[in-house]
Amino acid sequence: MKYRPAVIAAAASAALLAGTPAAGAAEGDRGSLPACTDVSTAYGDYEQRDLKAALDITADALVPGGDWTPAKGSVTNLGRRDLPKVDIHAYPWLQTEDPEFQSMFKFVEVEMRTADGAWQPVNDTDAVLSVPVPSGRTLSYDLRVRVIKDVPARLYSSEFNFLASFADVYRFPDTGKEVECGASATGYDRFEIRRATTTPKPTPSSAQPTPTASRSSATPTAAPASASPTGSPATTPSASASPTSTASAAPVPASVPSATGGELAETGGSDATLPLAAAAAGLAVLGAAAVAFARRRRN
């Protein structure tokens, strides 16, 4: 069990007002009640069995300068007697010898929700509220915490206590003498202080270029079919054929004429057209010569 810092323990004991201690309790100045552990050290440690406290912070890590993080604190009266006045404290602290961190309220802000729904700031020493806790009852409270933006870089975590204190009586076992004292129950939690990491912006060299449409991916204009040298119709390029199509699709012309350039669209003809035309002309000349020769023989 972790104990609260001495300055807050002293303040809690001094804040205890008149309660209803057990019969036979000594009358005295309630503004200077000792802790029950102080008056019982000679004969064994004191342990109160009436009150239990609990605390839960919903996040394991808080970011400096971040939003509020919810927390829940509760006190339960496990005893058979009603506790007419229980003082409640909520505070961050750190077990350290560094004087800068003796009061963590400089770096961690704490608020508790009141009965009317408003948020009440919690300071260094004062009790958040004082309430009666009947036997067998549990009282729960909403809190919220956050770490300030300019927290020192060497601060990595913080403890947090939710403490309930009340006026009790200690009876010395050897003499039976009863002494009023301050009893307490502590709920404990802790959190890390985690600095946010930033993702570096990409440099211009690492940016991906925006793809542009290539001419080969455009839909080709269908050309009129023409006869091939072998007598079969030439294959017309398909509008859905891609530049990487197999041999079943006609190849895309290397030069596509501009729609405004005045040039004609290419047909399916090949480079063999000129020789074939010359051969046909030669055959026509030979045919004419043969006809002339046949007429002379008749005459």
C-alpha positions in Angstrom: 0.0 0.0 0.0 1.3 3.4 -0.9 0.9 6.3 1.6 0.1 9.8 0.7 2.7 12.6 1.1 3.1 13.9 4.6 1.8 17.4 3.9 -1.6 16.1 2.7 -1.8 13.5 5.5 -1.4 16.3 8.0 -4.0 18.5 6.3 -6.5 15.6 6.2 -6.1 15.0 9.9 -6.4 18.6 10.8 -9.6 18.9 8.6 -11.5 16.2 10.6 -14.3 17.8 12.6 -16.6 16.4 15.2 -17.8 12.9 14.3 -19.4 10.2 16.4 -16.6 8.2 17.9 -17.1 5.1 20.0 -18.3 5.5 23.6 -15.6 6.5 26.0 -13.5 8.4 23.5 -11.3 11.2 25.0 -12.4 14.7 24.4 -9.8 17.0 22.8 -8.9 19.4 20.1 -10.2 17.8 16.9 -8.2 20.3 14.8 -5.0 18.5 15.7 -6.0 14.8 15.6 -3.0 12.5 15.2 -3.1 9.7 12.7 -4.2 6.4 14.2 -1.0 4.8 13.0 1.0 7.4 15.0 -0.7 6.6 18.4 -0.5 2.9 17.9 3.1 2.3 16.9 4.2 1.3 20.4 1.7 -1.6 20.5 1.3 -2.6 16.8 0.0 -0.9 13.7 -3.5 0.4 13.6 -5.8 -0.9 10.8 -9.3 0.6 10.3 -11.8 -1.9 8.9 -14.8 0.3 8.3 -14.0 2.2 5.1 -12.6 1.1 1.7 -11.6 3.5 -1.2 -11.0 2.7 -4.9 -9.8 4.7 -7.9 -9.7 3.9 -11.6 -8.3 6.2 -14.3 -9.6 5.0 -17.7 -6.3 5.6 -19.6 -2.9 4.2 -18.8 -1.1 7.1 -20.5 -1.8 10.9 -20.7 -0.4 13.2 -23.4 0.8 16.6 -22.2 -1.6 19.3 -23.4 -4.2 16.6 -24.2 -7.9 16.4 -23.4 -9.4 15.5 -20.0 -9.2 11.8 -19.1 -12.1 10.4 -17.1 -11.6 8.7 -13.7 -13.9 7.1 -11.1 -13.4 7.2 -7.3 -15.5 5.4 -4.7 -15.8 4.9 -0.9 -17.6 2.0 0.8 -18.5 1.7 4.4 -18.0 -1.9 5.3 -18.5 -1.5 9.0 -21.6 -1.7 11.2 -21.6 1.9 12.3 -22.5 4.9 10.2 -19.7 7.4 9.5 -21.3 10.8 9.8 -18.5 12.8 8.2 -16.0 11.5 5.7 -13.5 13.9 4.0 -12.5 13.0 0.5 -9.3 14.1 -1.2 -8.1 13.4 -4.8 -4.5 14.3 -5.7 -1.6 13.3 -7.9 1.8 12.7 -6.3 5.2 11.2 -7.0 7.5 9.3 -4.8 10.7 11.3 -5.4 13.3 13.4 -3.8 13.2 16.0 -6.5 11.9 19.2 -5.0 10.3 20.2 -8.3 7.9 17.3 -8.1 6.9 17.5 -4.4 3.6 19.1 -5.6 2.3 17.4 -8.7 -0.6 19.8 -9.0 1.8 22.1 -10.9 1.7 19.6 -13.8 -1.5 17.6 -13.4 -5.0 19.2 -13.2 -7.8 17.5 -11.4 -11.5 18.2 -11.3 -14.5 16.4 -9.6 -18.1 16.5 -10.8 -20.5 18.0 -8.1 -24.1 16.9 -7.5 -25.4 19.7 -9.8 -23.2 18.4 -12.7 -20.6 21.1 -12.6 -16.8 20.4 -12.5 -15.1 21.6 -9.3 -11.3 22.1 -9.4 -9.3 20.1 -6.8 -6.4 21.9 -5.2 -3.4 20.8 -3.2 -4.7 20.4 0.4 -8.4 21.0 0.8 -10.9 18.2 0.9 -13.1 18.0 -2.2 -16.1 17.4 -0.1 -17.3 16.0 3.2 -20.2 13.5 3.3 -21.8 11.0 5.6 -21.4 7.4 4.6 -24.0 5.1 6.1 -23.1 1.5 7.0 -23.2 -0.8 3.9 -23.3 2.1 1.4 -21.0 2.9 -1.5 -20.6 6.4 -2.9 -19.1 7.0 -6.3 -17.7 10.1 -7.9 -16.7 11.2 -11.4 -13.3 12.8 -11.8 -11.1 13.9 -14.7 -7.4 14.6 -15.0 -5.1 16.0 -17.6 -1.4 16.8 -17.9 -0.4 20.4 -18.7 1.4 21.1 -22.0 4.7 22.4 -20.6 5.4 19.4 -18.3 9.1 18.8 -17.8 10.6 16.3 -20.2 12.1 14.2 -17.4 8.7 13.5 -15.9 7.5 10.2 -17.2 4.7 9.1 -14.8 2.6 10.1 -11.8 0.8 8.4 -9.0 -2.8 9.3 -8.1 -4.7 8.8 -4.8 -8.3 9.0 -3.9 -8.4 9.2 -0.1 -11.3 9.1 2.3 -10.6 10.0 6.0 -12.7 10.1 9.1 -12.5 10.5 12.9 -11.8 7.2 14.6 -10.8 5.9 18.0 -7.7 3.8 18.9 -7.8 1.7 22.1 -4.4 0.8 23.7 -4.4 -2.9 24.2 -2.6 -2.9 27.5 -4.4 -0.1 29.3 -7.7 0.1 27.4 -7.2 3.9 27.0 -9.0 5.3 24.0 -7.6 8.1 21.9 -9.3 10.0 19.1 -7.4 9.8 15.8 -7.7 10.2 12.1 -8.3 7.1 10.0 -8.1 6.8 6.2 -8.6 4.6 3.3 -6.8 5.1 0.0 -7.7 4.1 -3.6 -4.6 4.1 -5.9 -3.9 4.3 -9.6 -1.1 5.6 -11.8 -0.5 6.7 -15.4 2.3 7.3 -17.8 3.1 10.6 -19.4 3.5 9.9 -23.0 4.7 12.5 -25.5 2.8 12.6 -28.8 4.9 11.6 -31.9 4.6 13.5 -35.1 4.8 11.9 -38.6 7.2 13.8 -40.9 5.7 15.3 -44.0 6.9 13.6 -47.3 9.6 15.4 -49.3 8.9 16.5 -52.9 11.2 13.7 -54.1 9.1 11.1 -52.4 5.8 12.2 -53.8 4.2 10.0 -56.4 3.8 11.6 -59.8 0.3 11.9 -61.1 -0.3 9.4 -64.0 -1.2 11.0 -67.4 -3.2 9.3 -70.1 -1.0 7.8 -72.8 -1.9 8.0 -76.5 -1.7 4.2 -76.8 -4.4 3.8 -74.2 -6.9 6.0 -76.2 -9.7 4.2 -78.0 -8.6 3.9 -81.7 -10.8 5.0 -84.5 -12.1 2.0 -86.5 -10.6 2.0 -90.0 -12.5 0.6 -93.1 -11.7 -2.9 -93.9 -9.5 -3.5 -97.1 -8.5 -6.6 -98.9 -5.3 -8.2 -97.9 -2.8 -9.6 -100.5 -4.1 -13.1 -99.8 -7.7 -12.2 -100.5 -9.0 -12.3 -96.9 -10.3 -9.2 -95.3 -7.8 -7.2 -93.2 -8.4 -7.3 -89.4 -9.8 -4.0 -88.1 -8.4 -2.9 -84.7 -10.8 -3.5 -81.8 -11.9 -0.6 -79.7 -11.4 -2.6 -76.5 -7.9 -3.9 -77.4 -5.1 -2.7 -75.1 -1.5 -1.9 -76.1 -0.5 -5.2 -74.4 -2.9 -7.4 -76.4 -1.7 -10.7 -77.9 -1.4 -11.4 -81.6 -5.1 -11.9 -82.0 -5.6 -8.1 -82.0 -4.3 -5.8 -84.8 -1.3 -3.7 -83.8 -1.9 0.0 -83.1 -0.4 2.2 -85.8 2.8 3.8 -84.7 1.6 7.2 -85.8 -1.9 8.3 -85.3 -2.9 11.2 -87.6 -4.4 14.2 -85.9 -8.1 14.8 -86.3 -7.3 18.4 -87.4 -4.1 17.7 -89.4 -5.8 17.0 -92.8 -4.1 13.6 -93.2 -6.1 10.5 -94.1 -6.5 7.6 -91.8 -4.3 4.6 -92.5 -6.0 1.5 -93.9 -5.1 -2.2 -93.5 -2.8 -2.1 -96.7 0.8 -3.3 -96.5 4.1 -2.4 -98.2 3.4 -5.1 -100.9 0.7 -3.1 -102.7 3.1 -1.3 -105.1 4.8 -4.4 -106.5 1.5 -6.2 -107.0 0.1 -3.2 -108.9 3.2 -3.2 -111.2 2.8 -6.9 -111.8 -0.8 -6.5 -112.7 0.0 -3.7 -115.2 2.6 -6.0 -116.8 0.1 -8.8 -117.2 -2.3 -6.3 -118.8 0.3 -5.3 -121.4 1.1 -9.0 -122.2 -2.6 -9.7 -122.6 -3.0 -6.9 -125.1 0.0 -8.1 -127.1 -1.5 -11.6 -127.3 -4.8 -10.3 -128.6 -3.0 -8.3 -131.3 -1.0 -11.3 -132.4 -4.1 -13.5 -132.7 -5.9 -11.0 -135.0 -2.9 -10.9 -137.4 -2.9 -14.6 -137.8 -6.6 -14.6 -138.8 -6.0 -11.9 -141.4 
